[in-house]
Amino acid sequence: AEVFGDVTRVLAPGGLFAFSIERLEKAGDYFLQPNGRYLQSVGYIRRLAEMNDLAETSSFEEVIRTGAPGQLFLLRKSA
């Protein structure tokens, strides 16, 4: 949530924010794995984007890291 606030603060109107997540495929917003990496749900990311005035331009599923289910996002700050 803090990252989204920082991005919103420094991103110019109309600017783009691209990132990937390891996708959480069970109930919940996020989960810290024993390896120290977080999994996040797509719904959680979409709520954070909406709360920070970032519109989802594109997102799609992608395998990231070594076979981990992931999601790529492209968000745009409102003009």
N, CA, C and O atoms as a GROMACS GRO file, in nm:
protein
  316
    1ALA      N    1   0.082  -0.119   0.000
    1ALA     CA    2   0.000   0.000   0.000
    1ALA      C    3   0.087   0.126   0.000
    1ALA      O    4   0.055   0.225  -0.065
    2GLU      N    5   0.198   0.121   0.074
    2GLU     CA    6   0.288   0.237   0.081
    2GLU      C    7   0.349   0.268  -0.056
    2GLU      O    8   0.363   0.385  -0.092
    3VAL      N    9   0.384   0.166  -0.130
    3VAL     CA   10   0.443   0.186  -0.264
    3VAL      C   11   0.344   0.258  -0.355
    3VAL      O   12   0.382   0.349  -0.428
    4PHE      N   13   0.217   0.218  -0.350
    4PHE     CA   14   0.116   0.282  -0.434
    4PHE      C   15   0.103   0.430  -0.397
    4PHE      O   16   0.090   0.514  -0.487
    5GLY      N   17   0.106   0.462  -0.270
    5GLY     CA   18   0.100   0.602  -0.228
    5GLY      C   19   0.219   0.681  -0.279
    5GLY      O   20   0.204   0.794  -0.326
    6ASP      N   21   0.338   0.622  -0.272
    6ASP     CA   22   0.458   0.690  -0.322
    6ASP      C   23   0.453   0.709  -0.473
    6ASP      O   24   0.490   0.815  -0.523
    7VAL      N   25   0.407   0.608  -0.544
    7VAL     CA   26   0.396   0.618  -0.690
    7VAL      C   27   0.299   0.730  -0.727
    7VAL      O   28   0.328   0.812  -0.814
    8THR      N   29   0.185   0.734  -0.661
    8THR     CA   30   0.086   0.837  -0.689
    8THR      C   31   0.143   0.976  -0.662
    8THR      O   32   0.115   1.071  -0.736
    9ARG      N   33   0.223   0.988  -0.559
    9ARG     CA   34   0.280   1.118  -0.522
    9ARG      C   35   0.380   1.168  -0.627
    9ARG      O   36   0.383   1.288  -0.656
   10VAL      N   37   0.461   1.079  -0.684
   10VAL     CA   38   0.568   1.124  -0.774
   10VAL      C   39   0.536   1.109  -0.923
   10VAL      O   40   0.604   1.170  -1.006
   11LEU      N   41   0.436   1.031  -0.957
   11LEU     CA   42   0.403   1.007  -1.098
   11LEU      C   43   0.326   1.126  -1.155
   11LEU      O   44   0.231   1.175  -1.094
   12ALA      N   45   0.368   1.172  -1.272
   12ALA     CA   46   0.299   1.283  -1.339
   12ALA      C   47   0.161   1.238  -1.386
   12ALA      O   48   0.141   1.120  -1.414
   13PRO      N   49   0.066   1.330  -1.395
   13PRO     CA   50  -0.065   1.295  -1.450
   13PRO      C   51  -0.049   1.228  -1.587
   13PRO      O   52   0.024   1.279  -1.673
   14GLY      N   53  -0.116   1.117  -1.607
   14GLY     CA   54  -0.105   1.042  -1.731
   14GLY      C   55   0.013   0.946  -1.734
   14GLY      O   56   0.027   0.868  -1.828
   15GLY      N   57   0.098   0.951  -1.631
   15GLY     CA   58   0.215   0.865  -1.624
   15GLY      C   59   0.178   0.720  -1.601
   15GLY      O   60   0.070   0.689  -1.551
   16LEU      N   61   0.269   0.630  -1.637
   16LEU     CA   62   0.245   0.486  -1.628
   16LEU      C   63   0.327   0.421  -1.518
   16LEU      O   64   0.439   0.463  -1.490
   17PHE      N   65   0.270   0.320  -1.457
   17PHE     CA   66   0.333   0.240  -1.351
   17PHE      C   67   0.319   0.094  -1.392
   17PHE      O   68   0.207   0.042  -1.398
   18ALA      N   69   0.430   0.028  -1.421
   18ALA     CA   70   0.429  -0.112  -1.464
   18ALA      C   71   0.501  -0.196  -1.359
   18ALA      O   72   0.605  -0.157  -1.307
   19PHE      N   73   0.445  -0.313  -1.329
   19PHE     CA   74   0.505  -0.402  -1.230
   19PHE      C   75   0.444  -0.541  -1.242
   19PHE      O   76   0.343  -0.560  -1.309
   20SER      N   77   0.508  -0.636  -1.176
   20SER     CA   78   0.455  -0.772  -1.172
   20SER      C   79   0.442  -0.815  -1.026
   20SER      O   80   0.508  -0.762  -0.937
   21ILE      N   81   0.355  -0.913  -1.005
   21ILE     CA   82   0.338  -0.972  -0.872
   21ILE      C   83   0.340  -1.123  -0.887
   21ILE      O   84   0.314  -1.177  -0.994
   22GLU      N   85   0.373  -1.191  -0.778
   22GLU     CA   86   0.346  -1.333  -0.769
   22GLU      C   87   0.203  -1.342  -0.719
   22GLU      O   88   0.169  -1.288  -0.614
   23ARG      N   89   0.120  -1.410  -0.794
   23ARG     CA   90  -0.024  -1.410  -0.770
   23ARG      C   91  -0.065  -1.506  -0.659
   23ARG      O   92  -0.027  -1.623  -0.659
   24LEU      N   93  -0.143  -1.455  -0.565
   24LEU     CA   94  -0.204  -1.535  -0.459
   24LEU      C   95  -0.332  -1.594  -0.514
   24LEU      O   96  -0.420  -1.521  -0.559
   25GLU      N   97  -0.342  -1.725  -0.512
   25GLU     CA   98  -0.456  -1.790  -0.574
   25GLU      C   99  -0.554  -1.849  -0.473
   25GLU      O  100  -0.639  -1.930  -0.509
   26LYS      N  101  -0.541  -1.810  -0.347
   26LYS     CA  102  -0.639  -1.851  -0.247
   26LYS      C  103  -0.692  -1.725  -0.180
   26LYS      O  104  -0.654  -1.614  -0.216
   27ALA      N  105  -0.780  -1.741  -0.083
   27ALA     CA  106  -0.843  -1.626  -0.017
   27ALA      C  107  -0.738  -1.540   0.054
   27ALA      O  108  -0.639  -1.590   0.107
   28GLY      N  109  -0.763  -1.411   0.054
   28GLY     CA  110  -0.676  -1.317   0.123
   28GLY      C  111  -0.621  -1.212   0.028
   28GLY      O  112  -0.634  -1.224  -0.094
   29ASP      N  113  -0.559  -1.110   0.086
   29ASP     CA  114  -0.500  -1.002   0.007
   29ASP      C  115  -0.355  -1.030  -0.027
   29ASP      O  116  -0.312  -1.008  -0.141
   30TYR      N  117  -0.280  -1.079   0.071
   30TYR     CA  118  -0.138  -1.109   0.049
   30TYR      C  119  -0.093  -1.213   0.149
   30TYR      O  120  -0.160  -1.240   0.248
   31PHE      N  121   0.022  -1.272   0.120
   31PHE     CA  122   0.077  -1.379   0.204
   31PHE      C  123   0.228  -1.377   0.192
   31PHE      O  124   0.282  -1.373   0.081
   32LEU      N  125   0.298  -1.378   0.306
   32LEU     CA  126   0.443  -1.384   0.307
   32LEU      C  127   0.487  -1.530   0.309
   32LEU      O  128   0.454  -1.604   0.401
   33GLN      N  129   0.560  -1.569   0.207
   33GLN     CA  130   0.609  -1.706   0.195
   33GLN      C  131   0.732  -1.727   0.284
   33GLN      O  132   0.797  -1.630   0.322
   34PRO      N  133   0.764  -1.851   0.316
   34PRO     CA  134   0.885  -1.879   0.395
   34PRO      C  135   1.014  -1.828   0.328
   34PRO      O  136   1.112  -1.800   0.397
   35ASN      N  137   1.014  -1.816   0.195
   35ASN     CA  138   1.133  -1.766   0.124
   35ASN      C  139   1.145  -1.614   0.129
   35ASN      O  140   1.240  -1.558   0.073
   36GLY      N  141   1.049  -1.546   0.195
   36GLY     CA  142   1.057  -1.400   0.211
   36GLY      C  143   0.989  -1.321   0.102
   36GLY      O  144   0.989  -1.198   0.107
   37ARG      N  145   0.931  -1.388   0.002
   37ARG     CA  146   0.861  -1.318  -0.105
   37ARG      C  147   0.711  -1.318  -0.077
   37ARG      O  148   0.656  -1.414  -0.023
   38TYR      N  149   0.647  -1.209  -0.117
   38TYR     CA  150   0.502  -1.196  -0.097
   38TYR      C  151   0.427  -1.245  -0.219
   38TYR      O  152   0.473  -1.234  -0.333
   39LEU      N  153   0.310  -1.299  -0.193
   39LEU     CA  154   0.209  -1.325  -0.295
   39LEU      C  155   0.099  -1.223  -0.271
   39LEU      O  156   0.064  -1.195  -0.157
   40GLN      N  157   0.042  -1.167  -0.379
   40GLN     CA  158  -0.068  -1.073  -0.366
   40GLN      C  159  -0.183  -1.118  -0.455
   40GLN      O  160  -0.161  -1.179  -0.560
   41SER      N  161  -0.306  -1.089  -0.412
   41SER     CA  162  -0.420  -1.122  -0.496
   41SER      C  163  -0.442  -1.009  -0.596
   41SER      O  164  -0.410  -0.893  -0.570
   42VAL      N  165  -0.497  -1.046  -0.711
   42VAL     CA  166  -0.528  -0.948  -0.815
   42VAL      C  167  -0.630  -0.846  -0.762
   42VAL      O  168  -0.620  -0.727  -0.790
   43GLY      N  169  -0.729  -0.894  -0.686
   43GLY     CA  170  -0.829  -0.803  -0.630
   43GLY      C  171  -0.767  -0.700  -0.537
   43GLY      O  172  -0.808  -0.584  -0.537
   44TYR      N  173  -0.670  -0.740  -0.457
   44TYR     CA  174  -0.600  -0.649  -0.366
   44TYR      C  175  -0.528  -0.540  -0.445
   44TYR      O  176  -0.538  -0.422  -0.411
   45ILE      N  177  -0.458  -0.578  -0.550
   45ILE     CA  178  -0.385  -0.481  -0.632
   45ILE      C  179  -0.484  -0.384  -0.697
   45ILE      O  180  -0.458  -0.264  -0.702
   46ARG      N  181  -0.595  -0.435  -0.746
   46ARG     CA  182  -0.694  -0.348  -0.810
   46ARG      C  183  -0.757  -0.250  -0.710
   46ARG      O  184  -0.785  -0.136  -0.745
   47ARG      N  185  -0.778  -0.295  -0.586
   47ARG     CA  186  -0.830  -0.203  -0.483
   47ARG      C  187  -0.728  -0.094  -0.451
   47ARG      O  188  -0.764   0.022  -0.438
   48LEU      N  189  -0.601  -0.132  -0.439
   48LEU     CA  190  -0.496  -0.032  -0.412
   48LEU      C  191  -0.487   0.069  -0.526
   48LEU      O  192  -0.472   0.189  -0.503
   49ALA      N  193  -0.497   0.021  -0.648
   49ALA     CA  194  -0.492   0.110  -0.764
   49ALA      C  195  -0.608   0.210  -0.757
   49ALA      O  196  -0.587   0.331  -0.774
   50GLU      N  197  -0.727   0.161  -0.734
   50GLU     CA  198  -0.844   0.248  -0.729
   50GLU      C  199  -0.832   0.350  -0.616
   50GLU      O  200  -0.865   0.468  -0.634
   51MET      N  201  -0.785   0.308  -0.500
   51MET     CA  202  -0.769   0.398  -0.385
   51MET      C  203  -0.668   0.508  -0.412
   51MET      O  204  -0.672   0.614  -0.349
   52ASN      N  205  -0.576   0.484  -0.507
   52ASN     CA  206  -0.469   0.579  -0.536
   52ASN      C  207  -0.484   0.646  -0.671
   52ASN      O  208  -0.387   0.700  -0.725
   53ASP      N  209  -0.605   0.643  -0.728
   53ASP     CA  210  -0.635   0.713  -0.853
   53ASP      C  211  -0.548   0.664  -0.969
   53ASP      O  212  -0.502   0.742  -1.052
   54LEU      N  213  -0.526   0.532  -0.973
   54LEU     CA  214  -0.450   0.470  -1.081
   54LEU      C  215  -0.545   0.377  -1.157
   54LEU      O  216  -0.604   0.286  -1.099
   55ALA      N  217  -0.560   0.401  -1.287
   55ALA     CA  218  -0.650   0.321  -1.369
   55ALA      C  219  -0.572   0.205  -1.432
   55ALA      O  220  -0.460   0.222  -1.479
   56GLU      N  221  -0.634   0.089  -1.432
   56GLU     CA  222  -0.571  -0.028  -1.494
   56GLU      C  223  -0.581  -0.016  -1.645
   56GLU      O  224  -0.690  -0.022  -1.701
   57THR      N  225  -0.467   0.000  -1.709
   57THR     CA  226  -0.460   0.007  -1.855
   57THR      C  227  -0.456  -0.133  -1.914
   57THR      O  228  -0.517  -0.160  -2.017
   58SER      N  229  -0.382  -0.221  -1.846
   58SER     CA  230  -0.366  -0.357  -1.895
   58SER      C  231  -0.318  -0.446  -1.781
   58SER      O  232  -0.248  -0.400  -1.691
   59SER      N  233  -0.356  -0.572  -1.787
   59SER     CA  234  -0.298  -0.672  -1.698
   59SER      C  235  -0.318  -0.809  -1.760
   59SER      O  236  -0.416  -0.832  -1.830
   60PHE      N  237  -0.225  -0.897  -1.735
   60PHE     CA  238  -0.239  -1.032  -1.788
   60PHE      C  239  -0.157  -1.128  -1.703
   60PHE      O  240  -0.058  -1.091  -1.639
   61GLU      N  241  -0.203  -1.253  -1.705
   61GLU     CA  242  -0.134  -1.358  -1.632
   61GLU      C  243  -0.005  -1.395  -1.705
   61GLU      O  244   0.001  -1.396  -1.828
   62GLU      N  245   0.097  -1.425  -1.627
   62GLU     CA  246   0.225  -1.464  -1.683
   62GLU      C  247   0.298  -1.548  -1.579
   62GLU      O  248   0.290  -1.519  -1.460
   63VAL      N  249   0.367  -1.651  -1.623
   63VAL     CA  250   0.451  -1.728  -1.532
   63VAL      C  251   0.578  -1.646  -1.508
   63VAL      O  252   0.645  -1.606  -1.603
   64ILE      N  253   0.609  -1.622  -1.380
   64ILE     CA  254   0.729  -1.545  -1.345
   64ILE      C  255   0.818  -1.629  -1.255
   64ILE      O  256   0.778  -1.735  -1.207
   65ARG      N  257   0.937  -1.580  -1.233
   65ARG     CA  258   1.037  -1.653  -1.154
   65ARG      C  259   1.047  -1.796  -1.208
   65ARG      O  260   1.045  -1.815  -1.330
   66THR      N  261   1.058  -1.894  -1.123
   66THR     CA  262   1.071  -2.031  -1.172
   66THR      C  263   0.938  -2.102  -1.164
   66THR      O  264   0.914  -2.185  -1.076
   67GLY      N  265   0.852  -2.069  -1.257
   67GLY     CA  266   0.723  -2.135  -1.265
   67GLY      C  267   0.616  -2.079  -1.174
   67GLY      O  268   0.507  -2.137  -1.166
   68ALA      N  269   0.641  -1.970  -1.106
   68ALA     CA  270   0.542  -1.911  -1.016
   68ALA      C  271   0.433  -1.841  -1.097
   68ALA      O  272   0.463  -1.769  -1.192
   69PRO      N  273   0.305  -1.861  -1.060
   69PRO     CA  274   0.199  -1.788  -1.130
   69PRO      C  275   0.208  -1.640  -1.096
   69PRO      O  276   0.217  -1.602  -0.980
   70GLY      N  277   0.206  -1.558  -1.199
   70GLY     CA  278   0.220  -1.415  -1.177
   70GLY      C  279   0.118  -1.336  -1.255
   70GLY      O  280   0.037  -1.391  -1.330
   71GLN      N  281   0.122  -1.206  -1.234
   71GLN     CA  282   0.033  -1.113  -1.304
   71GLN      C  283   0.115  -0.988  -1.333
   71GLN      O  284   0.184  -0.937  -1.245
   72LEU      N  285   0.108  -0.940  -1.454
   72LEU     CA  286   0.172  -0.815  -1.494
   72LEU      C  287   0.064  -0.707  -1.501
   72LEU      O  288  -0.046  -0.731  -1.550
   73PHE      N  289   0.098  -0.589  -1.453
   73PHE     CA  290   0.003  -0.476  -1.451
   73PHE      C  291   0.066  -0.354  -1.517
   73PHE      O  292   0.186  -0.329  -1.507
   74LEU      N  293  -0.019  -0.278  -1.584
   74LEU     CA  294   0.016  -0.145  -1.633
   74LEU      C  295  -0.096  -0.052  -1.588
   74LEU      O  296  -0.211  -0.066  -1.629
   75LEU      N  297  -0.060   0.043  -1.502
   75LEU     CA  298  -0.156   0.138  -1.446
   75LEU      C  299  -0.121   0.279  -1.491
   75LEU      O  300  -0.004   0.311  -1.513
   76ARG      N  301  -0.223   0.362  -1.506
   76ARG     CA  302  -0.203   0.501  -1.548
   76ARG      C  303  -0.263   0.594  -1.444
   76ARG      O  304  -0.375   0.574  -1.397
   77LYS      N  305  -0.186   0.697  -1.409
   77LYS     CA  306  -0.237   0.798  -1.317
   77LYS      C  307  -0.333   0.889  -1.391
   77LYS      O  308  -0.306   0.929  -1.504
   78SER      N  309  -0.445   0.920  -1.327
   78SER     CA  310  -0.544   1.008  -1.390
   78SER      C  311  -0.484   1.141  -1.426
   78SER      O  312  -0.398   1.195  -1.356
   79ALA      N  313  -0.531   1.195  -1.539
   79ALA     CA  314  -0.478   1.323  -1.588
   79ALA      C  315  -0.536   1.439  -1.509
   79ALA      O  316  -0.503   1.554  -1.536
   0.00000   0.00000   0.00000
